[in-house]
Amino acid sequence: ENDDLDLLLIGGERRKNFFTLMGYFSEMMLKEIRADKVFLGADAVDINAGFMNTSSGHVQLQRLMIEATKEIFILCDHSKFHAISLFKICSFEKVNKIITGRELDPKIYRQYKEKNIDIDLV
């Protein structure tokens, strides 16, 4: 309903039981665009391993988005910390900020702050 917004959708194959599109056509489109900011989810976040996901196809798209974007934000809830998943998205150096819930264990929050990782609790 907002006429002030332009909307660009990435095409591709629908990933069953998820609200994502991925595959060859998604990858081709992402290789052609540039963005100021991207907000990505992660299935797991570990202070040593970085950001991870369970789907190899999804990880490839996230890596392409990271390459095409100036600022990278990771959105994840507190349960994703210290979890491990199969595929690495990227390391902390690539990400500008992590945004997570206030439910995050204060000890985990301090560990990230001590390593100068920008993390916000909302």
N, C-alpha and C positions, 0 to 999 in steps of 0.2 A: 504493500500500500504506500510505501515511501518512494516518491518519484525522484528524490535526491540521490538515491543509491543506484550504482551500477553493479550488477551481479554477474560474475563469471564462474561457471561450473566446470569442473574437471570431468571429462567423460571416462568411459571405461566399462569394465565388467563389474557387476554388483557382487560384492562378497556376501555369500549367504549368511543370514542371521546377524548381519552387521549393517550399519548405515554408511558403508564406504564403497567407493568405486575404485578399481585398480586394474592393472594390466598394461598391455602395450599402448593403448590409446591414451591412458592417463600419463604414462611416462613420456610419450611424445609431446603432449601438451605442456607438461611441466618443464621440459627442456627449452621451451620457447617463451617462457614468461619470467618476469622479475617482479619482486614485491618488496615493500618496506618492512612488513612484519608478518610472521607466521606463528600460529599457536598450534602446538602439536601435543598429542597425548602420548603417554608411555605406559606400557604394561608393568614395567619394573624400573626402579631407580636404585643404583648401588653406588656408594661413594668411591669405590675402587673400579667398578666396571663401567659406570656411566648409565646411559639411558638405553632401554631394551624393549623389544616387542616380540610377540609370539608369531607374527606372520611375516614371512620373508618378502612377500609382495608388498605388504604395507611398509616395511622398513625401507625398501628401495624407493618408494614414493616419498617417504619422509626425508631420506637423504637428498633426493632431487629438490625438494622444497627448501631444505637447509642451504643448498648450493645457490638457490635463486633468490635468497632473502637476506636483507640487511640485518634484521633483528629477529632472534629466535627465542620464543617463550615455550616452556614445557608446562603443561597443565596436568596435574595428577593428584589423586587423593592420597591421604596419609598411608593407606595400606600398601602402596606401591614401593615404599622405601625398604631397602634391604631385601627386596625380592630379586630373584634372578630369572631372566627369561632367555629364550634361545638365540635371538638375533640382536646384535648391538646396533642401535641407531647412530649414536655419536657419543663423544666425550663431553665433559663439562666445559671445556675450553670453547666449544662451538656455540654454547647456549648463553644468552644474555640474562635470563631470569627463569627461576622455577617458581610456579605458583601452586600452592597446595593449601589444604584446610588447616584450621587451628587445632585440629585433633592430633596433629603430628607430635610425636613424643619430643618434649623439650631437649632431651639428650641428643636426639638425632638432629634437631634444628641447630644446636650448638656445634656439632661436628661439621656441618656444612658451612656455617658462619666462620669457624676457625680456619677453614680452607679457602676463605674469601669467595665462596660460591653464593651468588645473589639469590636468595630464597625469600619469598613473601608468604605469609600466612593470611588467609582470607576467611 
